[in-house]
Amino acid sequence: MKTPAMYAIVAGLVLTTGLTEAQEKTPPPPDLVTRECSTCHGLRGISVSPMFPNLAGQQAVYLETQLKAFRDRSRADPHAQAFMWGMAAQLTDSTITAIAAYFAAQPPAPGKPAGREESAAGKKIYEEGIPAQQVPACGSCHGEKAAGNAVFPRLAGQHRAYLERQLAAFISNARANEIMHENSKNLTALQISQLAAFLSAE
Amino acid sequence: MRIKGFVVAMLVPVVAILIAVAATPPFVPTPASATPGFARQTGVSCQACHTVFPELTPFGRKFKLNAYVFTNVKELQATDEQGQRTTLSLSDLPPISVMLQGSNTTLGRGVPDAGVAGELSQQNSTQFPQALSLFYTGKISDNLGAFLQLTWEPSSDSVGIDNSDLRFAAHTSLDRIGVSDFIYGLTVNNNPTSQDVWNSTPAWGYPFLTTNVGVPPIASTLLDGQLAQESVGFGGYLFLFNHLYVELSGYRSAQTSFTNTTTGGPGPLDSTSPLPRISGVAPYWRVAWEQDWDNHSLSFGTYGISAQVHPNGIPESGPRNTFTDIALDGQYQYITDAHIVSAAMTWIHENQKYNNRALSDHEKNWLDTVRVTGSYFFKRKVGGYAQLFSTTGSRDFTLYCSPSTYATAPSPVCPGADTGTPSLLLGSANGKPTTQGATFEINYLPWLNTKLGLQYTMYSKFNGRQNNYDGFGRNASENNFLYVYVWTAF
């Protein structure tokens, strides 16, 4: 009985994990992605921990810009310093282009369900902004579906906690970005939470 | 001075120091300046690999499984003539670091004075350093890396190899059978479980640092440190599906500071070796599954070893005892920037078969060791640990050095023969190995690479009993100890 039981266990493991990934016919990742990036961001750019952003389907131009900003240390929020300054230190321009192209070509992460009311409130901010607080509509740059455009990153399907942390970093200027600082500085904690809930569910 | 009085006496300056440190302007860690070897090589801060050192995060586990080769520094490189294979890949800056541990231990009651019968030693012992280590930790070549630790311990005035691990790792995939990218590797190390990547197994399990001047319990399983730095293991492992770890290794005795009396040099081990010797190769196995989701990481698994052992003094042709350890373990982690919660447990069951009957009353004995640990840290700065521990086993008066048995039939491995007071302090009067208790610890980390600790260990039973466990009037609680330490690596 032992042998059939072992085959069943192995077959089960293969069917539930490896096979499904192997069946997704996508180009093989660059070696660096397999060995290093995937440890936090996932082999296909979808990360497990919300401490690390999803990269799948992200705008290639945005990814290149960020990797170069990590490399030259101009992006200096705490996580950038702790993790990405080192990671990007020795990247060449051509490697950056290859990594960005790979992740940009991956299918984006599906949205995670969020509360209906907070999502609706977040959607309203995203689409209409809050004129009374001088907050412009996010969608005017990030796109109607929050898929991003060139230097404007994709936000749809991103981890909620990551989005919240980035907005907080823009507001505090820990992540220096004049436009995003101006756009987000008047958001309340509740509004940030609502926006992140909506975007992570998209 | 009793423990209570000492706690108050020690708490005042410790709290004062903590307040003084906390009141200084906040320290902003920079990745390059506050972290040792691995950080120097990777350019990544401690928190990538550690929750609070030395416990590993999921990223730290991957880094170890990948043979410590991930690097972000400039390298001196060479390739073959076709330019297709890297033949040399050396860091410009070697990943070298230093670790310093200093401590103060206060026992519940001093141990018997070795020179004057009826007198006690000092109750308190200060060690600075308790240990001083030099590390080479990092990449050797593209797929080869090392964790090498050389430690000087003033208490024994010796320099020796500490936990060491040399490993090869590579990635491949078997798409034809549906197995996507996985890691395969080889390890050579000197302590079973030191190659493990979870902190629920003995070598890297809690307590990560504790006193070396306390009274050691008489019984522990083979996997629980008995082979540490006195064996060498070679094995292979797979990390499949990003979840499943499988390892098979073999261990042989490799005792340090052993001189073969016939050759006068470091010859093969024989009956004069000071420690038991593994006969042939002892197989070690490990299977574990890790499941990560959101900020959570959960793992559970099994590990074990089966060894045939010659006791010291017994020739190679003599009878061998058999020890089989089968263990279960599990670990849970919740990791965010603000809050880190960890829990770990292990249970080790050991079956012992004594073919050498001079050592025990019974041919068969058993031991069970259980440890359950929980910890919490706030912003990797303030936190602590709590652990319940228990070792139980079958009664054996000879094996556990009961003074009554020792007086008539002294076991060659029991202490006390040369002091005239067999089994004083270290033996078990009722022949039971039971040692149970708890450890509590609070910590402050002014920087990610420096840990201050206040640890208290209390025993409800020691070597079989709560009171008069050694038959000479020593109580379990008299072995309780308060341990204050500083631990830094740079």
Interface residues (C-beta under 8 A of the other chain):
Chain A: L13 V14 L15 T17 G18 L19 E21 A22 Q23 T34 R35 E36 S38 T39 C40 L43 V48 S49 P50 M51 P78 Q81 A82 F83 W85 G86 M87 A88 A89 Q90 A161
Chain B: P29 T30 P31 A39 T42 G43 V44 S45 Q47 A48 P58 F59 K62 F63 N66 F70 N72 V73 K74 H171 S173 D175 I177 G178 V179 S180 D181 L240 F241 N242 H243 L244 D292 W293 D294 N295 I335 T336 D337
